[in-house]
Amino acid sequence: MNRRDFIATGMGAALTAKLAAGQGTLGGVGDAAGSAFPQLALNHYRLGVNYTPSHNWYFCWNDWHMDPIERDLDAIAGLGADHMRIMLIWPSFQPNLTWVSPAHLDRLHALLAAMGERGLDALVTAFTGQLSGWFFLPPFNKPDPAMYTDGALWAAQELYIRKVAQVMKEHDNIIGFDFGNEMNTCWRAAETSIGDAWMDKMFALMNGLLPGRVNINGVDNDPWFAPNTFSARALASKLLPVIHVYPYWTGEAKYAGPMDPPSTHLITAMAALVRAYAGDARKPVWAGEFNTCFEELPEKQQAAWLEEAVTDAAESGVNWFTYWDSHDVNRKFAFNSLEYSLGLLTNDGKVKEQGRVFKQLAATYKGKPVAVPSRTPPPPPAQATTEATWQWLLDYLGWKPKNGLR
């Protein structure tokens, strides 16, 4: 049976039997996160999307209209998503060191309420920062690594997080905070020890304000390949490490084609890498962003990649999945050309082939117990370099580059 048939029949036989017998769970993993909020138990699959507003992108925070947002939410819920990752544009929400905009907090409250009405839980990014290739720096920004070391900036960060958490606590459909959108692409620490210390301090603040929730640091792929602001070991030690998986941006094309296992199984391999750094073969892992970003892939191949990638990763015990992204971007805005067509839905809300596959995947996995990882990964790479890490991933997948690829 091929993977498309696997999805079409609803569940592979082996996995079905494990789930029915209650053997496909991660033991007690997730109890701490799921005790007060059962929907957050890490040992059950979740499938959601990174939200890209169809009307005026994330500039909508400053030009607020609920009607198009509610249409977006209806379409996303219609695909079977159970959560959304939403981006707060930091300088819009906090344009001054000592002031957070009440109007923007009210807009966040309205969005969270509308999501709750549709059964969509929210992961809220705070320090964004950088989004889709554009930078959104607060007017009080300072040169690196001040984001992680400057006392006045910490006071501003703490004020901001406390104000946003007050809004979030009014709602039942909260997963938690994501620190920001790939913070290490926007603010870099001179040494990972600096970034790791700030990360621990920020986790303590967020976990104290939102106990029982799942707060995360959604970095891009760089720290998993080589030291960058945060260390792989520190990231892997947290409750729910997050991977952002894009074959294009990780340089997969050096080793294989876009539909070969180093691309279609990259979520699985990077999750194994996280577990290697954690020293725990059953460590929960969240694929917090994923897409190919290969602009030349037609829609049907992109959909086939999505099906293969999620099915393989789910069978390998990856816990939660959040696809990038919900909607295509309106071409009236200036972006890197590949950003325009990454959605499950067109900009005017039509379901794409990827959207239909996502809906099938959600029906197959969402809410089911996570399969126990059947394989213990080898120790992490001896050298924390991009080339050594790629060799580790290729060895894990049993892939030898061919046709002149390195």
C-alpha positions as CSV (number, residue, x, y, z in Angstrom):
1,M,0.0,0.0,0.0
2,N,1.4,3.4,-0.9
3,R,1.1,6.4,1.4
4,R,-1.7,7.9,-0.6
5,D,-3.7,4.7,-0.1
6,F,-2.7,4.7,3.6
7,I,-4.3,8.2,4.0
8,A,-7.3,7.3,1.8
9,T,-8.2,4.3,4.0
10,G,-7.9,6.4,7.1
11,M,-5.1,4.6,9.0
12,G,-2.4,2.0,8.4
13,A,-3.3,-1.4,9.8
14,A,-0.4,-1.6,12.2
15,L,-0.9,1.9,13.5
16,T,-4.6,1.3,13.8
17,A,-4.1,-1.8,16.0
18,K,-1.6,0.1,18.2
19,L,-4.0,3.0,18.7
20,A,-7.0,0.7,19.4
21,A,-4.9,-1.2,22.0
22,G,-3.8,2.0,23.6
23,Q,-0.2,1.1,22.9
24,G,0.6,4.1,20.7
25,T,1.2,6.6,23.4
26,L,4.4,8.1,24.8
27,G,3.8,6.7,28.3
28,G,3.5,9.6,30.8
29,V,4.8,12.2,28.5
30,G,2.6,15.2,28.4
31,D,1.0,14.7,31.8
32,A,2.5,17.9,33.2
33,A,1.3,19.9,30.2
34,G,-2.0,18.2,29.9
35,S,-3.2,17.8,33.5
36,A,-5.0,21.2,33.8
37,F,-5.6,21.5,30.1
38,P,-6.2,18.0,28.7
39,Q,-6.2,19.3,25.1
40,L,-2.6,20.1,25.5
41,A,-1.4,16.5,26.4
42,L,1.7,16.0,24.3
43,N,1.0,12.3,23.6
44,H,-1.9,13.0,21.2
45,Y,-1.4,14.3,17.7
46,R,-2.3,17.8,16.8
47,L,-2.4,19.4,13.3
48,G,-2.7,23.1,12.7
49,V,-1.4,26.0,10.6
50,N,0.7,29.0,10.8
51,Y,-1.9,31.8,10.1
52,T,-1.2,34.2,7.3
53,P,-4.2,36.6,7.1
54,S,-5.6,36.8,3.6
55,H,-6.5,40.5,4.0
56,N,-3.5,42.8,4.3
57,W,-1.2,40.0,5.7
58,Y,0.0,40.8,9.3
59,F,-0.3,44.5,8.5
60,C,-3.9,43.8,9.5
61,W,-2.9,44.5,13.2
62,N,-2.7,48.2,12.2
63,D,-5.7,48.1,9.8
64,W,-8.1,46.0,11.7
65,H,-11.2,44.3,10.1
66,M,-12.7,41.2,11.7
67,D,-14.9,40.1,8.7
68,P,-12.0,38.8,6.5
69,I,-10.3,37.3,9.6
70,E,-13.5,35.4,10.5
71,R,-13.8,34.1,6.9
72,D,-10.2,32.9,7.2
73,L,-10.9,31.2,10.5
74,D,-13.9,29.4,9.0
75,A,-11.8,28.1,6.1
76,I,-9.0,27.0,8.4
77,A,-11.5,25.2,10.7
78,G,-13.0,23.6,7.7
79,L,-9.7,21.9,6.9
80,G,-9.8,20.2,10.2
81,A,-7.0,22.2,11.9
82,D,-7.1,22.2,15.7
83,H,-4.8,25.2,16.3
84,M,-3.1,28.2,14.8
85,R,0.2,29.9,15.4
86,I,-0.4,33.7,15.2
87,M,2.2,36.4,15.0
88,L,2.2,39.5,17.1
89,I,4.3,42.2,15.4
90,W,6.3,43.4,18.3
91,P,6.8,47.1,17.4
92,S,3.1,47.4,16.6
93,F,2.1,46.0,20.0
94,Q,4.9,47.8,22.0
95,P,6.1,50.9,20.2
96,N,7.7,52.2,23.4
97,L,9.9,50.7,26.2
98,T,7.2,51.4,28.9
99,W,3.9,51.2,26.9
100,V,2.0,48.4,25.3
101,S,-0.8,49.4,22.9
102,P,-4.3,48.8,24.5
103,A,-5.9,48.8,21.0
104,H,-3.6,46.0,19.8
105,L,-4.3,44.0,22.9
106,D,-8.0,44.4,22.3
107,R,-7.5,43.1,18.7
108,L,-5.6,40.1,20.1
109,H,-8.5,39.5,22.5
110,A,-11.0,39.6,19.5
111,L,-8.9,37.2,17.5
112,L,-8.5,34.7,20.3
113,A,-12.3,34.8,21.0
114,A,-13.1,34.2,17.3
115,M,-10.6,31.3,17.2
116,G,-12.2,29.8,20.3
117,E,-15.7,29.9,18.8
118,R,-14.3,27.7,16.0
119,G,-12.4,25.2,18.1
120,L,-9.0,26.6,17.2
121,D,-6.4,26.8,19.9
122,A,-3.7,29.6,19.8
123,L,0.0,29.6,20.0
124,V,1.0,33.3,20.3
125,T,4.4,34.5,19.1
126,A,5.7,37.5,21.0
127,F,9.0,38.9,19.7
128,T,8.4,39.1,16.0
129,G,10.8,40.3,14.9
130,Q,11.4,38.7,11.6
131,L,8.6,37.3,9.4
132,S,8.7,36.0,5.8
133,G,12.0,37.8,5.1
134,W,11.0,41.2,6.6
135,F,12.3,42.7,9.9
136,F,10.0,44.4,12.4
137,L,12.3,45.9,15.0
138,P,11.0,48.0,17.9
139,P,12.2,51.6,17.9
140,F,14.1,50.9,21.1
141,N,16.1,48.1,19.5
142,K,19.9,48.0,20.3
143,P,22.8,46.2,18.5
144,D,23.3,42.5,19.2
145,P,23.5,40.9,21.7
146,A,21.6,43.5,23.7
147,M,18.3,41.7,23.2
148,Y,19.6,39.1,25.6
149,T,21.8,41.2,27.9
150,D,20.5,44.7,28.3
151,G,18.6,45.4,31.5
152,A,16.3,48.1,30.0
153,L,15.4,45.8,27.2
154,W,14.6,43.0,29.6
155,A,12.3,45.3,31.5
156,A,10.5,46.2,28.3
157,Q,10.2,42.5,27.3
158,E,8.8,41.6,30.7
159,L,6.2,44.3,30.6
160,Y,5.2,43.2,27.1
161,I,4.9,39.5,28.1
162,R,2.9,40.4,31.2
163,K,0.4,42.5,29.2
164,V,-0.1,39.9,26.5
165,A,-0.4,37.1,29.1
166,Q,-3.2,39.0,30.8
167,V,-5.2,38.9,27.6
168,M,-4.3,35.2,26.9
169,K,-5.5,34.2,30.4
170,E,-9.0,35.4,29.6
171,H,-9.3,32.6,27.1
172,D,-9.5,28.8,27.3
173,N,-8.1,28.1,23.9
174,I,-4.5,28.9,24.6
175,I,-1.6,26.6,23.9
176,G,1.0,29.1,25.2
177,F,3.7,31.5,24.0
178,D,6.2,31.0,21.2
179,F,9.1,33.3,22.0
180,G,9.0,34.8,18.6
181,N,9.2,33.9,14.9
182,E,12.7,32.4,14.6
183,M,14.3,34.9,17.0
184,N,17.8,33.9,16.2
185,T,17.3,35.2,12.6
186,C,16.6,38.7,14.0
187,W,18.7,39.0,17.2
188,R,21.9,37.0,17.7
189,A,23.7,36.3,20.8
190,A,27.5,36.4,20.7
191,E,27.7,33.1,22.6
192,T,25.1,30.4,23.0
193,S,25.7,30.6,26.7
194,I,24.2,34.1,26.6
195,G,21.2,33.0,24.5
196,D,20.6,29.9,26.6
197,A,20.6,32.0,29.9
198,W,18.1,34.5,28.5
199,M,16.0,31.6,27.2
200,D,15.8,30.0,30.7
201,K,14.9,33.4,32.2
202,M,12.1,33.9,29.6
203,F,10.8,30.4,30.0
204,A,10.6,31.0,33.8
205,L,8.6,34.2,33.2
206,M,6.2,32.7,30.7
207,N,5.7,29.5,32.6
208,G,5.0,31.5,35.8
209,L,2.4,33.6,34.0
210,L,0.7,30.7,32.1
211,P,1.2,27.6,34.3
212,G,0.2,24.4,32.7
213,R,0.5,25.7,29.2
214,V,3.0,24.8,26.6
215,N,5.5,27.6,26.0
216,I,8.2,27.1,23.3
217,N,11.1,28.7,21.5
218,G,10.5,28.2,17.8
219,V,13.9,28.8,16.3
220,D,14.7,28.3,12.6
221,N,16.7,25.3,11.5
222,D,20.2,26.9,12.1
223,P,20.7,26.0,15.8
224,W,20.0,22.4,15.1
225,F,22.8,22.4,12.4
226,A,25.5,24.5,14.1
227,P,25.6,26.8,17.2
228,N,23.5,29.9,16.7
229,T,22.3,32.1,19.6
230,F,20.8,29.0,21.3
231,S,22.5,25.7,21.7
232,A,20.9,22.5,20.4
233,R,21.3,20.7,23.8
234,A,19.5,23.5,25.7
235,L,16.7,23.7,23.1
236,A,16.3,19.9,23.2
237,S,16.1,19.9,27.0
238,K,12.8,21.8,27.1
239,L,9.4,20.3,27.5
240,L,8.6,20.5,23.8
241,P,11.4,21.2,21.4
242,V,10.4,22.7,18.1
243,I,11.8,22.2,14.6
244,H,11.2,24.3,11.5
245,V,11.7,22.1,8.5
246,Y,12.3,23.5,5.0
247,P,14.3,21.3,2.7
248,Y,15.1,24.4,0.5
249,W,16.4,26.5,3.4
250,T,18.4,23.7,5.0
251,G,20.3,23.1,1.7
252,E,18.8,19.6,1.0
253,A,19.3,20.2,-2.7
254,K,23.0,19.5,-2.3
255,Y,22.2,15.9,-1.4
256,A,19.0,14.9,-3.1
257,G,16.0,15.9,-5.1
258,P,12.9,17.6,-3.7
259,M,10.9,14.4,-3.6
260,D,13.6,12.1,-2.3
261,P,13.8,10.9,1.3
262,P,16.2,13.6,2.5
263,S,13.4,16.0,1.7
264,T,10.2,14.1,2.3
265,H,11.5,12.5,5.5
266,L,13.4,15.5,6.8
267,I,10.9,16.1,9.6
268,T,11.5,12.5,10.8
269,A,15.3,12.9,10.6
270,M,15.4,16.3,12.3
271,A,13.1,15.0,15.1
272,A,15.6,12.1,15.6
273,L,18.4,14.7,15.8
274,V,16.5,16.6,18.6
275,R,16.0,13.3,20.5
276,A,19.7,12.6,20.1
277,Y,20.6,15.9,21.7
278,A,18.0,15.3,24.4
279,G,19.3,11.9,25.1
280,D,15.7,10.6,25.0
281,A,14.4,8.5,22.1
282,R,10.8,9.3,23.1
283,K,11.2,13.1,23.6
284,P,8.1,14.9,22.3
285,V,8.9,17.0,19.2
286,W,6.7,19.7,17.5
287,A,7.2,20.4,13.8
288,G,6.2,24.0,14.2
289,E,6.8,25.1,10.7
290,F,7.3,23.0,7.6
291,N,7.0,23.3,3.8
292,T,9.3,22.5,1.0
293,C,9.9,26.1,-0.2
294,F,10.9,24.7,-3.5
295,E,9.2,27.2,-5.8
296,E,9.4,25.0,-8.8
297,L,7.3,22.2,-7.3
298,P,3.8,22.1,-8.8
299,E,0.8,22.0,-6.5
300,K,0.2,18.3,-6.9
301,Q,3.8,17.5,-6.0
302,Q,3.7,19.9,-3.0
303,A,0.6,18.0,-1.8
304,A,2.4,14.7,-2.3
305,W,5.3,16.0,-0.3
306,L,3.0,17.1,2.5
307,E,1.3,13.7,2.6
308,E,4.6,11.8,2.7
309,A,6.3,14.1,5.2
310,V,3.5,14.1,7.8
311,T,2.7,10.4,7.4
312,D,6.3,9.3,7.8
313,A,6.9,11.7,10.7
314,A,3.7,10.7,12.5
315,E,4.5,7.0,12.2
316,S,7.9,7.8,13.7
317,G,6.4,9.5,16.7
318,V,6.5,13.2,15.9
319,N,3.8,14.7,18.1
320,W,2.4,18.0,16.7
321,F,2.4,19.5,13.3
322,T,1.8,23.2,12.2
323,Y,2.0,23.7,8.5
324,W,3.4,26.9,6.9
325,D,1.0,28.4,6.1
326,S,-2.8,28.9,5.9
327,H,-3.2,31.2,3.0
328,D,-1.3,32.3,-0.1
329,V,0.0,35.9,0.2
330,N,-1.6,38.7,-1.9
331,R,0.8,39.7,-4.7
332,K,0.1,43.3,-4.1
333,F,2.7,43.1,-1.4
334,A,6.5,42.9,-2.0
335,F,7.9,39.5,-0.9
336,N,10.4,36.9,-2.0
337,S,8.5,35.2,-4.8
338,L,8.3,31.8,-3.1
339,E,6.3,33.4,-0.2
340,Y,3.2,34.0,-2.4
341,S,2.1,30.3,-2.9
342,L,2.9,28.4,0.3
343,G,-0.7,28.2,1.6
344,L,-3.2,25.4,2.0
345,L,-5.7,27.9,0.6
346,T,-5.5,30.5,-2.1
347,N,-5.5,34.2,-1.0
348,D,-9.3,34.3,-1.8
349,G,-10.0,31.2,0.3
350,K,-10.2,28.4,-2.3
351,V,-8.8,25.0,-1.1
352,K,-5.7,23.9,-2.8
353,E,-4.5,20.3,-3.4
354,Q,-2.3,20.7,-0.3
355,G,-5.4,21.7,1.7
356,R,-7.3,18.6,0.6
357,V,-4.4,16.4,1.7
358,F,-4.1,18.4,5.0
359,K,-7.8,17.7,5.7
360,Q,-7.2,14.0,5.1
361,L,-4.2,14.0,7.4
362,A,-6.1,15.8,10.1
363,A,-8.9,13.3,9.9
364,T,-6.4,10.4,10.1
365,Y,-4.3,11.6,13.0
366,K,-5.8,14.5,15.0
367,G,-6.5,13.6,18.6
368,K,-5.1,10.0,18.2
369,P,-2.4,8.8,20.6
370,V,1.1,9.4,19.3
371,A,2.9,6.3,18.0
372,V,5.9,5.3,20.2
373,P,9.1,6.0,18.4
374,S,10.5,2.6,17.4
375,R,14.1,3.6,16.8
376,T,16.8,5.0,19.1
377,P,18.8,7.6,17.3
378,P,22.6,7.5,17.5
379,P,24.5,10.1,19.5
380,P,24.4,13.6,18.0
381,P,27.1,14.7,15.6
382,A,30.6,14.8,17.1
383,Q,31.1,18.2,15.5
384,A,28.3,20.8,15.5
385,T,28.7,21.9,11.9
386,T,26.2,22.1,9.1
387,E,28.1,19.5,7.0
388,A,28.6,17.1,9.9
389,T,24.9,17.4,10.8
390,W,23.8,16.8,7.3
391,Q,26.0,13.7,7.2
392,W,24.3,12.5,10.4
393,L,20.8,13.1,8.9
394,L,21.8,11.3,5.7
395,D,23.2,8.3,7.6
396,Y,20.1,8.2,9.8
397,L,17.9,8.0,6.6
398,G,20.3,5.5,4.9
399,W,20.7,7.9,1.9
400,K,23.8,8.1,-0.2
401,P,23.9,11.1,-2.5
402,K,23.9,10.3,-6.2
403,N,23.9,11.9,-9.7
404,G,26.8,14.1,-8.8
405,L,25.2,15.5,-5.7
406,R,27.6,15.8,-2.7
